[in-house]
Amino acid sequence: MSMSVDRLLAVVFPVASLTWRSARKATCVCALVWLLALGGTVPLLSITQTYNIKDVGVTCHDVLYHTQLYFIPFSISFCLYFFLPLVVTLVSYSTIIYVLTTKNDHLKTTYSYKRRRAVIMAVAVLIEFVMCFAPTNGILLYHCVHLATSGSTEEGKYYLIAVCLGSASVFLDPLLYYYGSSQCRKQIRSLFW
């Protein structure tokens, strides 16, 4: 989300944002994001999320006596840590794509090529974000609502697959950002030629 806002400022307000976008402010934003992430885990860690089934001798996750206690922190976390970043990222990249595709095209073709590449990169990052994080958070939200209303759920296997998909962003982000850069493409071209 922070990177999408930074890119939005750079594309839509390139001159004005030079004073807003500094290394010190980026460090402060990164520290704030880490504090928010750590703060978001404390409520979930303080709630018992497992239950020992005596007759079977196993411990199960999400079999809670007080499902409302679990529902409230997760709903807040869902809105703050997924839905808000999703909306901000969608708005930011949609605005970037709009600005890059609606500018007058009577400039040099190299500039048009760079804008087209930037649009493709914005679309790819947006798709990667939604594909990696929407399934996990959607399943978790459904699971939490279902747990609070009915008391039992069966979507654990789907959640595990979705977590694997969410973890894919760890290697997809570097692929998108590094291999999508012009410097990397130049290095690859030089290796082959």
C-alpha positions as YAML, in Angstrom:
chain: A
units: angstrom
residues:
- id: 1
  name: MET
  ca: [0.00, 0.00, 0.00]
- id: 2
  name: SER
  ca: [2.79, 2.41, 0.91]
- id: 3
  name: MET
  ca: [4.63, 1.67, -2.32]
- id: 4
  name: SER
  ca: [1.47, 2.23, -4.35]
- id: 5
  name: VAL
  ca: [0.95, 5.64, -2.71]
- id: 6
  name: ASP
  ca: [4.62, 6.51, -3.32]
- id: 7
  name: ARG
  ca: [4.28, 5.58, -6.98]
- id: 8
  name: LEU
  ca: [1.03, 7.52, -7.24]
- id: 9
  name: LEU
  ca: [2.74, 10.63, -5.90]
- id: 10
  name: ALA
  ca: [5.70, 10.15, -8.26]
- id: 11
  name: VAL
  ca: [3.50, 9.73, -11.35]
- id: 12
  name: VAL
  ca: [0.62, 12.12, -10.68]
- id: 13
  name: PHE
  ca: [2.54, 14.84, -8.80]
- id: 14
  name: PRO
  ca: [6.14, 14.36, -10.00]
- id: 15
  name: VAL
  ca: [7.42, 17.84, -9.10]
- id: 16
  name: ALA
  ca: [5.35, 18.57, -6.00]
- id: 17
  name: SER
  ca: [6.07, 15.16, -4.48]
- id: 18
  name: LEU
  ca: [9.84, 15.70, -4.54]
- id: 19
  name: THR
  ca: [9.58, 17.46, -1.17]
- id: 20
  name: TRP
  ca: [7.22, 14.83, 0.26]
- id: 21
  name: ARG
  ca: [9.22, 11.79, -0.84]
- id: 22
  name: SER
  ca: [12.48, 11.67, 1.09]
- id: 23
  name: ALA
  ca: [14.58, 8.86, 2.57]
- id: 24
  name: ARG
  ca: [13.78, 10.06, 6.10]
- id: 25
  name: LYS
  ca: [10.01, 10.05, 5.48]
- id: 26
  name: ALA
  ca: [10.27, 6.61, 3.85]
- id: 27
  name: THR
  ca: [12.09, 5.32, 6.95]
- id: 28
  name: CYS
  ca: [9.35, 6.76, 9.19]
- id: 29
  name: VAL
  ca: [6.62, 5.14, 7.06]
- id: 30
  name: CYS
  ca: [8.44, 1.77, 7.15]
- id: 31
  name: ALA
  ca: [8.79, 2.01, 10.95]
- id: 32
  name: LEU
  ca: [5.09, 2.88, 11.27]
- id: 33
  name: VAL
  ca: [4.09, -0.06, 9.05]
- id: 34
  name: TRP
  ca: [6.19, -2.44, 11.17]
- id: 35
  name: LEU
  ca: [4.65, -1.08, 14.38]
- id: 36
  name: LEU
  ca: [1.15, -1.48, 12.93]
- id: 37
  name: ALA
  ca: [1.95, -5.04, 11.85]
- id: 38
  name: LEU
  ca: [3.29, -5.95, 15.28]
- id: 39
  name: GLY
  ca: [0.38, -4.20, 16.98]
- id: 40
  name: GLY
  ca: [-2.07, -6.12, 14.83]
- id: 41
  name: THR
  ca: [-0.74, -9.48, 15.96]
- id: 42
  name: VAL
  ca: [-0.98, -8.79, 19.70]
- id: 43
  name: PRO
  ca: [-4.80, -9.13, 19.96]
- id: 44
  name: LEU
  ca: [-4.77, -12.38, 17.95]
- id: 45
  name: LEU
  ca: [-1.90, -13.80, 20.03]
- id: 46
  name: SER
  ca: [-3.70, -12.95, 23.27]
- id: 47
  name: ILE
  ca: [-6.80, -14.97, 22.33]
- id: 48
  name: THR
  ca: [-6.80, -18.74, 22.71]
- id: 49
  name: GLN
  ca: [-7.11, -20.13, 19.21]
- id: 50
  name: THR
  ca: [-6.80, -23.83, 19.98]
- id: 51
  name: TYR
  ca: [-8.81, -26.33, 21.95]
- id: 52
  name: ASN
  ca: [-7.75, -29.75, 23.19]
- id: 53
  name: ILE
  ca: [-10.34, -32.42, 22.35]
- id: 54
  name: LYS
  ca: [-10.18, -34.81, 25.30]
- id: 55
  name: ASP
  ca: [-11.86, -37.87, 23.79]
- id: 56
  name: VAL
  ca: [-9.74, -37.82, 20.64]
- id: 57
  name: GLY
  ca: [-6.45, -36.59, 22.12]
- id: 58
  name: VAL
  ca: [-5.74, -33.90, 19.54]
- id: 59
  name: THR
  ca: [-5.58, -30.12, 19.59]
- id: 60
  name: CYS
  ca: [-7.59, -28.24, 16.98]
- id: 61
  name: HIS
  ca: [-7.24, -24.71, 15.71]
- id: 62
  name: ASP
  ca: [-10.25, -22.35, 15.69]
- id: 63
  name: VAL
  ca: [-12.43, -24.56, 17.88]
- id: 64
  name: LEU
  ca: [-13.24, -21.76, 20.29]
- id: 65
  name: TYR
  ca: [-15.67, -21.41, 23.14]
- id: 66
  name: HIS
  ca: [-15.93, -17.64, 22.68]
- id: 67
  name: THR
  ca: [-16.18, -17.15, 18.93]
- id: 68
  name: GLN
  ca: [-17.31, -13.52, 19.33]
- id: 69
  name: LEU
  ca: [-13.99, -12.70, 21.01]
- id: 70
  name: TYR
  ca: [-12.25, -14.06, 17.93]
- id: 71
  name: PHE
  ca: [-14.63, -12.43, 15.44]
- id: 72
  name: ILE
  ca: [-14.19, -8.83, 16.63]
- id: 73
  name: PRO
  ca: [-10.35, -8.62, 16.51]
- id: 74
  name: PHE
  ca: [-10.24, -10.48, 13.22]
- id: 75
  name: SER
  ca: [-12.86, -8.22, 11.64]
- id: 76
  name: ILE
  ca: [-10.90, -5.15, 12.70]
- id: 77
  name: SER
  ca: [-7.66, -6.73, 11.45]
- id: 78
  name: PHE
  ca: [-9.31, -7.69, 8.16]
- id: 79
  name: CYS
  ca: [-10.49, -4.13, 7.55]
- id: 80
  name: LEU
  ca: [-7.29, -2.45, 8.70]
- id: 81
  name: TYR
  ca: [-4.70, -4.86, 7.29]
- id: 82
  name: PHE
  ca: [-6.33, -6.13, 4.11]
- id: 83
  name: PHE
  ca: [-9.39, -4.17, 2.99]
- id: 84
  name: LEU
  ca: [-7.92, -0.68, 3.53]
- id: 85
  name: PRO
  ca: [-4.62, -1.56, 1.77]
- id: 86
  name: LEU
  ca: [-6.61, -3.24, -1.02]
- id: 87
  name: VAL
  ca: [-8.75, -0.14, -1.61]
- id: 88
  name: VAL
  ca: [-5.78, 2.26, -1.40]
- id: 89
  name: THR
  ca: [-3.71, 0.06, -3.73]
- id: 90
  name: LEU
  ca: [-6.58, -0.31, -6.22]
- id: 91
  name: VAL
  ca: [-7.24, 3.45, -6.25]
- id: 92
  name: SER
  ca: [-3.52, 4.29, -6.48]
- id: 93
  name: TYR
  ca: [-2.72, 1.93, -9.35]
- id: 94
  name: SER
  ca: [-5.98, 2.70, -11.17]
- id: 95
  name: THR
  ca: [-5.11, 6.40, -11.01]
- id: 96
  name: ILE
  ca: [-1.55, 5.70, -12.18]
- id: 97
  name: ILE
  ca: [-2.84, 3.63, -15.10]
- id: 98
  name: TYR
  ca: [-5.38, 6.32, -15.97]
- id: 99
  name: VAL
  ca: [-2.78, 9.11, -15.90]
- id: 100
  name: LEU
  ca: [-0.25, 7.11, -17.92]
- id: 101
  name: THR
  ca: [-2.75, 6.08, -20.58]
- id: 102
  name: THR
  ca: [-4.52, 9.45, -21.02]
- id: 103
  name: LYS
  ca: [-1.48, 11.73, -21.43]
- id: 104
  name: ASN
  ca: [-0.98, 13.21, -24.90]
- id: 105
  name: ASP
  ca: [0.88, 10.73, -27.04]
- id: 106
  name: HIS
  ca: [2.61, 13.25, -29.33]
- id: 107
  name: LEU
  ca: [5.82, 12.89, -27.34]
- id: 108
  name: LYS
  ca: [8.72, 10.66, -28.38]
- id: 109
  name: THR
  ca: [7.99, 7.00, -28.98]
- id: 110
  name: THR
  ca: [10.59, 6.05, -26.36]
- id: 111
  name: TYR
  ca: [8.57, 7.90, -23.76]
- id: 112
  name: SER
  ca: [5.41, 6.13, -24.98]
- id: 113
  name: TYR
  ca: [7.21, 2.79, -24.69]
- id: 114
  name: LYS
  ca: [8.27, 3.62, -21.11]
- id: 115
  name: ARG
  ca: [4.73, 4.65, -20.21]
- id: 116
  name: ARG
  ca: [3.35, 1.43, -21.68]
- id: 117
  name: ARG
  ca: [5.87, -0.60, -19.68]
- id: 118
  name: ALA
  ca: [4.90, 1.33, -16.54]
- id: 119
  name: VAL
  ca: [1.21, 0.56, -17.18]
- id: 120
  name: ILE
  ca: [2.00, -3.14, -17.67]
- id: 121
  name: MET
  ca: [4.03, -3.13, -14.44]
- id: 122
  name: ALA
  ca: [1.20, -1.41, -12.53]
- id: 123
  name: VAL
  ca: [-1.34, -3.93, -13.82]
- id: 124
  name: ALA
  ca: [0.97, -6.84, -12.98]
- id: 125
  name: VAL
  ca: [1.60, -5.59, -9.43]
- id: 126
  name: LEU
  ca: [-2.12, -5.03, -8.91]
- id: 127
  name: ILE
  ca: [-3.00, -8.51, -10.18]
- id: 128
  name: GLU
  ca: [-0.25, -10.08, -8.07]
- id: 129
  name: PHE
  ca: [-1.48, -8.30, -4.92]
- id: 130
  name: VAL
  ca: [-5.10, -9.34, -5.42]
- id: 131
  name: MET
  ca: [-4.26, -12.93, -6.44]
- id: 132
  name: CYS
  ca: [-1.89, -13.49, -3.53]
- id: 133
  name: PHE
  ca: [-3.80, -11.87, -0.69]
- id: 134
  name: ALA
  ca: [-7.52, -11.85, -1.56]
- id: 135
  name: PRO
  ca: [-8.07, -15.65, -1.34]
- id: 136
  name: THR
  ca: [-6.47, -16.00, 2.11]
- id: 137
  name: ASN
  ca: [-8.26, -13.01, 3.57]
- id: 138
  name: GLY
  ca: [-11.57, -13.91, 1.93]
- id: 139
  name: ILE
  ca: [-11.44, -17.46, 3.29]
- id: 140
  name: LEU
  ca: [-10.45, -16.18, 6.74]
- id: 141
  name: LEU
  ca: [-13.31, -13.69, 6.77]
- id: 142
  name: TYR
  ca: [-15.80, -16.35, 5.66]
- id: 143
  name: HIS
  ca: [-14.37, -18.77, 8.23]
- id: 144
  name: CYS
  ca: [-14.62, -16.23, 11.03]
- id: 145
  name: VAL
  ca: [-18.19, -15.20, 10.17]
- id: 146
  name: HIS
  ca: [-19.22, -18.85, 9.82]
- id: 147
  name: LEU
  ca: [-17.56, -19.70, 13.14]
- id: 148
  name: ALA
  ca: [-19.35, -16.85, 14.92]
- id: 149
  name: THR
  ca: [-22.74, -17.78, 13.49]
- id: 150
  name: SER
  ca: [-22.77, -21.59, 13.08]
- id: 151
  name: GLY
  ca: [-19.92, -22.81, 15.20]
- id: 152
  name: SER
  ca: [-18.22, -25.19, 12.76]
- id: 153
  name: THR
  ca: [-16.40, -24.87, 9.47]
- id: 154
  name: GLU
  ca: [-14.78, -27.07, 6.84]
- id: 155
  name: GLU
  ca: [-12.60, -24.64, 4.86]
- id: 156
  name: GLY
  ca: [-9.26, -25.40, 6.56]
- id: 157
  name: LYS
  ca: [-7.90, -27.24, 3.51]
- id: 158
  name: TYR
  ca: [-8.76, -24.31, 1.22]
- id: 159
  name: TYR
  ca: [-7.11, -21.91, 3.62]
- id: 160
  name: LEU
  ca: [-3.84, -23.88, 3.50]
- id: 161
  name: ILE
  ca: [-3.81, -23.67, -0.30]
- id: 162
  name: ALA
  ca: [-4.59, -19.94, -0.11]
- id: 163
  name: VAL
  ca: [-1.74, -19.39, 2.38]
- id: 164
  name: CYS
  ca: [0.65, -21.01, -0.10]
- id: 165
  name: LEU
  ca: [-0.66, -18.65, -2.77]
- id: 166
  name: GLY
  ca: [-0.22, -15.71, -0.40]
- id: 167
  name: SER
  ca: [3.33, -16.79, 0.32]
- id: 168
  name: ALA
  ca: [4.03, -16.73, -3.42]
- id: 169
  name: SER
  ca: [4.19, -12.93, -3.22]
- id: 170
  name: VAL
  ca: [7.55, -13.33, -1.47]
- id: 171
  name: PHE
  ca: [9.16, -14.48, -4.72]
- id: 172
  name: LEU
  ca: [6.75, -12.77, -7.17]
- id: 173
  name: ASP
  ca: [7.53, -9.26, -5.87]
- id: 174
  name: PRO
  ca: [11.27, -9.48, -6.58]
- id: 175
  name: LEU
  ca: [10.54, -11.03, -9.98]
- id: 176
  name: LEU
  ca: [8.21, -8.18, -10.88]
- id: 177
  name: TYR
  ca: [10.38, -5.37, -9.58]
- id: 178
  name: TYR
  ca: [13.85, -6.64, -10.46]
- id: 179
  name: TYR
  ca: [13.25, -8.51, -13.70]
- id: 180
  name: GLY
  ca: [10.80, -5.85, -14.82]
- id: 181
  name: SER
  ca: [13.46, -3.14, -14.53]
- id: 182
  name: SER
  ca: [15.28, -1.82, -17.56]
- id: 183
  name: GLN
  ca: [18.68, -2.41, -15.93]
- id: 184
  name: CYS
  ca: [17.96, -6.11, -15.51]
- id: 185
  name: ARG
  ca: [16.76, -6.42, -19.10]
- id: 186
  name: LYS
  ca: [19.99, -4.73, -20.28]
- id: 187
  name: GLN
  ca: [22.08, -7.17, -18.22]
- id: 188
  name: ILE
  ca: [20.19, -10.17, -19.63]
- id: 189
  name: ARG
  ca: [20.55, -8.83, -23.17]
- id: 190
  name: SER
  ca: [24.28, -8.30, -22.67]
- id: 191
  name: LEU
  ca: [24.67, -11.89, -21.42]
- id: 192
  name: PHE
  ca: [23.03, -13.26, -24.55]
- id: 193
  name: TRP
  ca: [24.73, -10.95, -27.05]
...
